[in-house]
């Protein structure tokens, strides 16, 4: 193929071009794993193994692409970037001389497309190679700074020379500008140790930005808009890589941004990206510098955001949003304001990764640089989100114009994602949201909104707005004290019953899980019941109904009737099931979070119980004793919360989704502990009867094989620690089809002979298989591969022999 690529005949060269394009791009690309939603998921071992295999394959390809091959490709590519003038018909082609592109070369497209493919693929591949080389040298691990060896000096001269060459290029074609921006990004780590070069790089980036057309008249010029966005993104990446070397240039960047804004040559999306770069720079200078930068960036946004006029015009009643969607410029201005709030929260301060029980309202810590801005940022956002939520309520939906109704449906990208397929081809300049949908930033500046614009705007505001609220909760006290819980509850929960599953899942994931992690102890009473009670009541009913429909009728029938408008019956069924599983897993993740160790510091472990199987009943406490520092106990103490949550937990064991069951097991384990260590009769009866029975039924599902060990562990804990305090566990075991009282007696006798939890779990597993006639599919599926220790095997065998002996006597 290399011979064809360098062949003097253009036709042969052209045919080999596609091969080298694919090979170079694949060799230099980063490996990607596609994880499809399934009950079993991927293990860390499988992921590591797959990545290692991919890396090994790429190493083999790269070892083939030696210096000689790369040199030949570059040499031929540069020669063929020239176009030959039209020859006289009688002119003969000399052998050995490259046949260049001419107008006579038919059916191969135009020269610009050919040159772009020839040029960009090679340069993009080399850029990635350059980036890897520079990172390996200047990543800080080899004490490069201050080095004086000849090797270091030689390297410096090489990269200084390369940088000079890059800065001297005067490319203005959008595709080439993007490539040049990428090369300057690759130089970033070098700038960290050689700050003298920073100013020239910044000036070059602004030069490239200004060289591209600002006005977009039609979609054909969108490549220029995309290139402008790419250059703005380059500021962020260089700011990260150059670290403190860029700090002395912050004022110059700020002055240039202000100048471009005054002249009307900087779009809001571009301003947001440059502002994000500023936040990256400020993060290396400390909290005070962050506060000053945020004040400078947010002050002009606050003037518009806080105006009461637009809030009264568009947010005072549900149909006001219809008018807002007709004001395209203002509509997108609000979008960019919300997305910048999101960027500012992500880039500023040190957020609490996971709350602990020390985050009471009296805790003293360094104030977050955005804490003082929350009181004016959040109220209009809550009003805006409340208005968007209201569009899905039946009374409002029926009055909406057709264009708005259509915009409330899913995009093709979202539907493709639900079907498990690859994303449809994205347009250049598309801003991709976390779930794969997109907003085309190239269209900023167009006048007339359409259905797709409104759909993207609704999704963008919801996604970024939810993230703003969720990130704000991680700031702690300033959030919970600056905003009224009634206002928050009205926004998030008022229309919870009209929400589609996809929106409820996002609400839980982006807002409620961060909120419960960060809520101060002394505010649990005020915040959690108000938000969680309506959510749990609704989700218990909705999930129960949809799972019943799926398991008995073969179709989930989710309430996302606005979202899924088209498609074959089979595709709709697949999408509905995916939506149901996604929400189920998110609700179960919420329960798992509530039971997490960081939120349950006072919850004892079974190690504190003393002798295995015995708990001193005189030491039992009320639920209240734990509720002040255990969120699981707090939830169970409030019956309005406990009833729907415990019902979800029971039903989840019968839903064929092992990922959800894994998370419910974590919550159920905390419930079992509280039943063991408290004197709450209702809770003890629930665990001993309802939960014990549900867990055993869960073992009947083959989909739960991957989590069977945790299910058996729950059964063991319930039986051993509660069978003498409640008759439920024994009654349930005796109700199994293949067991007798004497069998149960032999099982209990075997349990008394070992204090090993591992052996007791193996006894429980073997007994359950025996008692059900090997009909617990989750256990039977693993029986053939189960490995036990000699001691455990001996104890189990002894128990089984004793049971068989008793049966023989009968």
Beta strands, then each sheet from edge to edge (+ up, - down):
strand 1: 430-432
strand 2: 438-440
sheet 1: 1+ 2-
end
